[in-house]
Amino acid sequence: MQKSSANRFLSFVSGAFIIWLFMFVLSPMLLNHVESANTLATFIEQNDINSGAIYWTDVEITADAELGARSTVTYLPKGK
């Protein structure tokens, strides 16, 4: 069964509203009430990290973290 154009438009507007609600209402509330989220946000701001980027090649701390993660996986202790 196909939706009418009014139902599709209403679905689109509802989806856009839910995204807006999460970005501008729920996320700021999360930062104010959850200490670990606030700590992460402060860290991102202090280190001038572009958190919207897909891959951070220009931030030294992320290169160190990637090296540590790769080393952990590569040299993982093997049990008998």
Phi and psi in radians as a Rosetta constraint file:
Dihedral C 1 N 2 CA 2 C 2 CIRCULARHARMONIC -1.583 0.35
Dihedral N 2 CA 2 C 2 N 3 CIRCULARHARMONIC 2.499 0.35
Dihedral C 2 N 3 CA 3 C 3 CIRCULARHARMONIC -1.405 0.35
Dihedral N 3 CA 3 C 3 N 4 CIRCULARHARMONIC 2.622 0.35
Dihedral C 3 N 4 CA 4 C 4 CIRCULARHARMONIC -1.305 0.35
Dihedral N 4 CA 4 C 4 N 5 CIRCULARHARMONIC 2.866 0.35
Dihedral C 4 N 5 CA 5 C 5 CIRCULARHARMONIC -1.124 0.35
Dihedral N 5 CA 5 C 5 N 6 CIRCULARHARMONIC -0.541 0.35
Dihedral C 5 N 6 CA 6 C 6 CIRCULARHARMONIC -1.170 0.35
Dihedral N 6 CA 6 C 6 N 7 CIRCULARHARMONIC -0.707 0.35
Dihedral C 6 N 7 CA 7 C 7 CIRCULARHARMONIC -1.180 0.35
Dihedral N 7 CA 7 C 7 N 8 CIRCULARHARMONIC -0.678 0.35
Dihedral C 7 N 8 CA 8 C 8 CIRCULARHARMONIC -1.136 0.35
Dihedral N 8 CA 8 C 8 N 9 CIRCULARHARMONIC -0.738 0.35
Dihedral C 8 N 9 CA 9 C 9 CIRCULARHARMONIC -1.109 0.35
Dihedral N 9 CA 9 C 9 N 10 CIRCULARHARMONIC -0.732 0.35
Dihedral C 9 N 10 CA 10 C 10 CIRCULARHARMONIC -1.101 0.35
Dihedral N 10 CA 10 C 10 N 11 CIRCULARHARMONIC -0.685 0.35
Dihedral C 10 N 11 CA 11 C 11 CIRCULARHARMONIC -1.110 0.35
Dihedral N 11 CA 11 C 11 N 12 CIRCULARHARMONIC -0.736 0.35
Dihedral C 11 N 12 CA 12 C 12 CIRCULARHARMONIC -1.101 0.35
Dihedral N 12 CA 12 C 12 N 13 CIRCULARHARMONIC -0.833 0.35
Dihedral C 12 N 13 CA 13 C 13 CIRCULARHARMONIC -1.102 0.35
Dihedral N 13 CA 13 C 13 N 14 CIRCULARHARMONIC -0.699 0.35
Dihedral C 13 N 14 CA 14 C 14 CIRCULARHARMONIC -1.105 0.35
Dihedral N 14 CA 14 C 14 N 15 CIRCULARHARMONIC -0.764 0.35
Dihedral C 14 N 15 CA 15 C 15 CIRCULARHARMONIC -1.104 0.35
Dihedral N 15 CA 15 C 15 N 16 CIRCULARHARMONIC -0.761 0.35
Dihedral C 15 N 16 CA 16 C 16 CIRCULARHARMONIC -1.104 0.35
Dihedral N 16 CA 16 C 16 N 17 CIRCULARHARMONIC -0.676 0.35
Dihedral C 16 N 17 CA 17 C 17 CIRCULARHARMONIC -1.147 0.35
Dihedral N 17 CA 17 C 17 N 18 CIRCULARHARMONIC -0.709 0.35
Dihedral C 17 N 18 CA 18 C 18 CIRCULARHARMONIC -1.124 0.35
Dihedral N 18 CA 18 C 18 N 19 CIRCULARHARMONIC -0.718 0.35
Dihedral C 18 N 19 CA 19 C 19 CIRCULARHARMONIC -1.116 0.35
Dihedral N 19 CA 19 C 19 N 20 CIRCULARHARMONIC -0.785 0.35
Dihedral C 19 N 20 CA 20 C 20 CIRCULARHARMONIC -1.048 0.35
Dihedral N 20 CA 20 C 20 N 21 CIRCULARHARMONIC -0.767 0.35
Dihedral C 20 N 21 CA 21 C 21 CIRCULARHARMONIC -1.051 0.35
Dihedral N 21 CA 21 C 21 N 22 CIRCULARHARMONIC -0.772 0.35
Dihedral C 21 N 22 CA 22 C 22 CIRCULARHARMONIC -1.144 0.35
Dihedral N 22 CA 22 C 22 N 23 CIRCULARHARMONIC -0.773 0.35
Dihedral C 22 N 23 CA 23 C 23 CIRCULARHARMONIC -1.221 0.35
Dihedral N 23 CA 23 C 23 N 24 CIRCULARHARMONIC -0.715 0.35
Dihedral C 23 N 24 CA 24 C 24 CIRCULARHARMONIC -1.894 0.35
Dihedral N 24 CA 24 C 24 N 25 CIRCULARHARMONIC -0.148 0.35
Dihedral C 24 N 25 CA 25 C 25 CIRCULARHARMONIC -2.095 0.35
Dihedral N 25 CA 25 C 25 N 26 CIRCULARHARMONIC -0.994 0.35
Dihedral C 25 N 26 CA 26 C 26 CIRCULARHARMONIC -1.278 0.35
Dihedral N 26 CA 26 C 26 N 27 CIRCULARHARMONIC -0.714 0.35
Dihedral C 26 N 27 CA 27 C 27 CIRCULARHARMONIC -1.113 0.35
Dihedral N 27 CA 27 C 27 N 28 CIRCULARHARMONIC -0.812 0.35
Dihedral C 27 N 28 CA 28 C 28 CIRCULARHARMONIC -1.081 0.35
Dihedral N 28 CA 28 C 28 N 29 CIRCULARHARMONIC -0.603 0.35
Dihedral C 28 N 29 CA 29 C 29 CIRCULARHARMONIC -1.122 0.35
Dihedral N 29 CA 29 C 29 N 30 CIRCULARHARMONIC -0.688 0.35
Dihedral C 29 N 30 CA 30 C 30 CIRCULARHARMONIC -1.076 0.35
Dihedral N 30 CA 30 C 30 N 31 CIRCULARHARMONIC -0.762 0.35
Dihedral C 30 N 31 CA 31 C 31 CIRCULARHARMONIC -1.131 0.35
Dihedral N 31 CA 31 C 31 N 32 CIRCULARHARMONIC -0.575 0.35
Dihedral C 31 N 32 CA 32 C 32 CIRCULARHARMONIC -1.370 0.35
Dihedral N 32 CA 32 C 32 N 33 CIRCULARHARMONIC -0.480 0.35
Dihedral C 32 N 33 CA 33 C 33 CIRCULARHARMONIC -1.926 0.35
Dihedral N 33 CA 33 C 33 N 34 CIRCULARHARMONIC -0.233 0.35
Dihedral C 33 N 34 CA 34 C 34 CIRCULARHARMONIC -1.989 0.35
Dihedral N 34 CA 34 C 34 N 35 CIRCULARHARMONIC 2.034 0.35
Dihedral C 34 N 35 CA 35 C 35 CIRCULARHARMONIC -1.091 0.35
Dihedral N 35 CA 35 C 35 N 36 CIRCULARHARMONIC -0.713 0.35
Dihedral C 35 N 36 CA 36 C 36 CIRCULARHARMONIC -1.169 0.35
Dihedral N 36 CA 36 C 36 N 37 CIRCULARHARMONIC -0.629 0.35
Dihedral C 36 N 37 CA 37 C 37 CIRCULARHARMONIC -1.178 0.35
Dihedral N 37 CA 37 C 37 N 38 CIRCULARHARMONIC -0.684 0.35
Dihedral C 37 N 38 CA 38 C 38 CIRCULARHARMONIC -1.135 0.35
Dihedral N 38 CA 38 C 38 N 39 CIRCULARHARMONIC -0.711 0.35
Dihedral C 38 N 39 CA 39 C 39 CIRCULARHARMONIC -1.088 0.35
Dihedral N 39 CA 39 C 39 N 40 CIRCULARHARMONIC -0.767 0.35
Dihedral C 39 N 40 CA 40 C 40 CIRCULARHARMONIC -1.101 0.35
Dihedral N 40 CA 40 C 40 N 41 CIRCULARHARMONIC -0.775 0.35
Dihedral C 40 N 41 CA 41 C 41 CIRCULARHARMONIC -1.092 0.35
Dihedral N 41 CA 41 C 41 N 42 CIRCULARHARMONIC -0.710 0.35
Dihedral C 41 N 42 CA 42 C 42 CIRCULARHARMONIC -1.120 0.35
Dihedral N 42 CA 42 C 42 N 43 CIRCULARHARMONIC -0.747 0.35
Dihedral C 42 N 43 CA 43 C 43 CIRCULARHARMONIC -1.072 0.35
Dihedral N 43 CA 43 C 43 N 44 CIRCULARHARMONIC -0.758 0.35
Dihedral C 43 N 44 CA 44 C 44 CIRCULARHARMONIC -1.101 0.35
Dihedral N 44 CA 44 C 44 N 45 CIRCULARHARMONIC -0.734 0.35
Dihedral C 44 N 45 CA 45 C 45 CIRCULARHARMONIC -1.191 0.35
Dihedral N 45 CA 45 C 45 N 46 CIRCULARHARMONIC -0.738 0.35
Dihedral C 45 N 46 CA 46 C 46 CIRCULARHARMONIC -1.131 0.35
Dihedral N 46 CA 46 C 46 N 47 CIRCULARHARMONIC -0.602 0.35
Dihedral C 46 N 47 CA 47 C 47 CIRCULARHARMONIC -1.668 0.35
Dihedral N 47 CA 47 C 47 N 48 CIRCULARHARMONIC 0.111 0.35
Dihedral C 47 N 48 CA 48 C 48 CIRCULARHARMONIC 0.916 0.35
Dihedral N 48 CA 48 C 48 N 49 CIRCULARHARMONIC 0.880 0.35
Dihedral C 48 N 49 CA 49 C 49 CIRCULARHARMONIC -1.633 0.35
Dihedral N 49 CA 49 C 49 N 50 CIRCULARHARMONIC 2.300 0.35
Dihedral C 49 N 50 CA 50 C 50 CIRCULARHARMONIC -1.426 0.35
Dihedral N 50 CA 50 C 50 N 51 CIRCULARHARMONIC 1.658 0.35
Dihedral C 50 N 51 CA 51 C 51 CIRCULARHARMONIC -1.240 0.35
Dihedral N 51 CA 51 C 51 N 52 CIRCULARHARMONIC -0.195 0.35
Dihedral C 51 N 52 CA 52 C 52 CIRCULARHARMONIC -1.533 0.35
Dihedral N 52 CA 52 C 52 N 53 CIRCULARHARMONIC -0.123 0.35
Dihedral C 52 N 53 CA 53 C 53 CIRCULARHARMONIC -1.266 0.35
Dihedral N 53 CA 53 C 53 N 54 CIRCULARHARMONIC 2.636 0.35
Dihedral C 53 N 54 CA 54 C 54 CIRCULARHARMONIC -1.349 0.35
Dihedral N 54 CA 54 C 54 N 55 CIRCULARHARMONIC -0.701 0.35
Dihedral C 54 N 55 CA 55 C 55 CIRCULARHARMONIC -2.485 0.35
Dihedral N 55 CA 55 C 55 N 56 CIRCULARHARMONIC 2.271 0.35
Dihedral C 55 N 56 CA 56 C 56 CIRCULARHARMONIC -1.753 0.35
Dihedral N 56 CA 56 C 56 N 57 CIRCULARHARMONIC 1.790 0.35
Dihedral C 56 N 57 CA 57 C 57 CIRCULARHARMONIC -1.739 0.35
Dihedral N 57 CA 57 C 57 N 58 CIRCULARHARMONIC -0.243 0.35
Dihedral C 57 N 58 CA 58 C 58 CIRCULARHARMONIC -1.787 0.35
Dihedral N 58 CA 58 C 58 N 59 CIRCULARHARMONIC 0.144 0.35
Dihedral C 58 N 59 CA 59 C 59 CIRCULARHARMONIC -1.991 0.35
Dihedral N 59 CA 59 C 59 N 60 CIRCULARHARMONIC 2.084 0.35
Dihedral C 59 N 60 CA 60 C 60 CIRCULARHARMONIC -1.057 0.35
Dihedral N 60 CA 60 C 60 N 61 CIRCULARHARMONIC -0.687 0.35
Dihedral C 60 N 61 CA 61 C 61 CIRCULARHARMONIC -1.142 0.35
Dihedral N 61 CA 61 C 61 N 62 CIRCULARHARMONIC -0.547 0.35
Dihedral C 61 N 62 CA 62 C 62 CIRCULARHARMONIC -1.299 0.35
Dihedral N 62 CA 62 C 62 N 63 CIRCULARHARMONIC -0.552 0.35
Dihedral C 62 N 63 CA 63 C 63 CIRCULARHARMONIC -1.135 0.35
Dihedral N 63 CA 63 C 63 N 64 CIRCULARHARMONIC -0.722 0.35
Dihedral C 63 N 64 CA 64 C 64 CIRCULARHARMONIC -1.100 0.35
Dihedral N 64 CA 64 C 64 N 65 CIRCULARHARMONIC -0.721 0.35
Dihedral C 64 N 65 CA 65 C 65 CIRCULARHARMONIC -1.155 0.35
Dihedral N 65 CA 65 C 65 N 66 CIRCULARHARMONIC -0.698 0.35
Dihedral C 65 N 66 CA 66 C 66 CIRCULARHARMONIC -1.133 0.35
Dihedral N 66 CA 66 C 66 N 67 CIRCULARHARMONIC -0.737 0.35
Dihedral C 66 N 67 CA 67 C 67 CIRCULARHARMONIC -1.070 0.35
Dihedral N 67 CA 67 C 67 N 68 CIRCULARHARMONIC -0.749 0.35
Dihedral C 67 N 68 CA 68 C 68 CIRCULARHARMONIC -1.115 0.35
Dihedral N 68 CA 68 C 68 N 69 CIRCULARHARMONIC -0.740 0.35
Dihedral C 68 N 69 CA 69 C 69 CIRCULARHARMONIC -1.154 0.35
Dihedral N 69 CA 69 C 69 N 70 CIRCULARHARMONIC -0.753 0.35
Dihedral C 69 N 70 CA 70 C 70 CIRCULARHARMONIC -1.132 0.35
Dihedral N 70 CA 70 C 70 N 71 CIRCULARHARMONIC -0.716 0.35
Dihedral C 70 N 71 CA 71 C 71 CIRCULARHARMONIC -1.138 0.35
Dihedral N 71 CA 71 C 71 N 72 CIRCULARHARMONIC -0.657 0.35
Dihedral C 71 N 72 CA 72 C 72 CIRCULARHARMONIC -1.095 0.35
Dihedral N 72 CA 72 C 72 N 73 CIRCULARHARMONIC -0.750 0.35
Dihedral C 72 N 73 CA 73 C 73 CIRCULARHARMONIC -1.265 0.35
Dihedral N 73 CA 73 C 73 N 74 CIRCULARHARMONIC -0.717 0.35
Dihedral C 73 N 74 CA 74 C 74 CIRCULARHARMONIC -1.186 0.35
Dihedral N 74 CA 74 C 74 N 75 CIRCULARHARMONIC -0.769 0.35
Dihedral C 74 N 75 CA 75 C 75 CIRCULARHARMONIC -1.856 0.35
Dihedral N 75 CA 75 C 75 N 76 CIRCULARHARMONIC 0.620 0.35
Dihedral C 75 N 76 CA 76 C 76 CIRCULARHARMONIC -1.137 0.35
Dihedral N 76 CA 76 C 76 N 77 CIRCULARHARMONIC 2.299 0.35
Dihedral C 76 N 77 CA 77 C 77 CIRCULARHARMONIC -1.103 0.35
Dihedral N 77 CA 77 C 77 N 78 CIRCULARHARMONIC 2.399 0.35
Dihedral C 77 N 78 CA 78 C 78 CIRCULARHARMONIC -1.858 0.35
Dihedral N 78 CA 78 C 78 N 79 CIRCULARHARMONIC 2.186 0.35
Dihedral C 78 N 79 CA 79 C 79 CIRCULARHARMONIC -1.498 0.35
Dihedral N 79 CA 79 C 79 N 80 CIRCULARHARMONIC 2.857 0.35
